[in-house]
């Protein structure tokens, strides 16, 4: 299964080898500018084109 992210705030051409379902919440909350501390999951380094 794959995950594709395109649009504002996403680095073009960045490939992540492994992204779990629990990693989606930290990604979306960062893009939305919300503060959220997930007990599991992580924001993948280099995926976002905004300050991580």
The 8 nearest C-alpha neighbors of each residue, nearest first, counted from 0:
[[1, 2, 18, 19, 17, 3, 20, 16],
 [2, 0, 3, 18, 17, 16, 15, 19],
 [1, 3, 4, 0, 18, 15, 19, 17],
 [4, 2, 5, 1, 14, 15, 13, 6],
 [3, 5, 2, 9, 6, 10, 46, 11],
 [6, 4, 9, 3, 7, 11, 10, 8],
 [7, 5, 9, 8, 4, 10, 11, 48],
 [6, 8, 9, 5, 48, 10, 30, 49],
 [7, 9, 48, 49, 47, 6, 10, 30],
 [8, 10, 47, 48, 7, 6, 5, 46],
 [11, 9, 48, 47, 46, 13, 12, 8],
 [12, 10, 13, 9, 5, 48, 46, 6],
 [11, 13, 14, 10, 9, 46, 5, 15],
 [14, 12, 11, 10, 46, 15, 45, 9],
 [13, 15, 12, 16, 46, 11, 17, 3],
 [14, 16, 17, 13, 18, 46, 43, 2],
 [17, 15, 14, 18, 1, 13, 2, 19],
 [16, 18, 15, 19, 1, 14, 43, 2],
 [19, 17, 22, 15, 20, 16, 2, 23],
 [20, 18, 22, 21, 17, 23, 40, 41],
 [19, 21, 22, 23, 18, 40, 24, 2],
 [20, 22, 40, 19, 23, 24, 39, 41],
 [23, 21, 40, 41, 19, 20, 24, 25],
 [22, 24, 26, 21, 20, 25, 27, 19],
 [25, 23, 27, 26, 22, 28, 21, 37],
 [26, 24, 28, 42, 27, 23, 22, 29],
 [27, 25, 23, 29, 24, 28, 42, 30],
 [28, 26, 30, 24, 29, 25, 31, 23],
 [27, 29, 31, 33, 25, 30, 26, 32],
 [30, 28, 32, 26, 31, 27, 33, 25],
 [31, 29, 27, 28, 32, 26, 8, 33],
 [32, 30, 28, 29, 33, 27, 26, 34],
 [33, 31, 29, 30, 28, 34, 27, 35],
 [32, 34, 28, 31, 29, 35, 30, 27],
 [35, 33, 32, 28, 36, 29, 31, 25],
 [34, 36, 37, 33, 28, 25, 29, 24],
 [37, 35, 38, 34, 25, 39, 28, 40],
 [36, 38, 39, 35, 40, 25, 24, 41],
 [37, 39, 36, 40, 41, 21, 35, 25],
 [40, 38, 37, 21, 41, 22, 36, 25],
 [41, 39, 22, 21, 37, 25, 38, 42],
 [40, 42, 22, 43, 25, 39, 21, 37],
 [41, 43, 25, 26, 44, 22, 40, 23],
 [42, 44, 46, 41, 45, 15, 22, 26],
 [43, 45, 46, 42, 47, 51, 41, 15],
 [46, 44, 47, 43, 10, 13, 48, 51],
 [47, 45, 10, 44, 43, 9, 13, 48],
 [46, 48, 9, 10, 49, 8, 45, 51],
 [47, 49, 10, 8, 9, 46, 50, 45],
 [50, 48, 47, 8, 51, 9, 30, 10],
 [49, 51, 48, 47, 8, 29, 45, 30],
 [50, 49, 47, 44, 29, 45, 48, 42]]
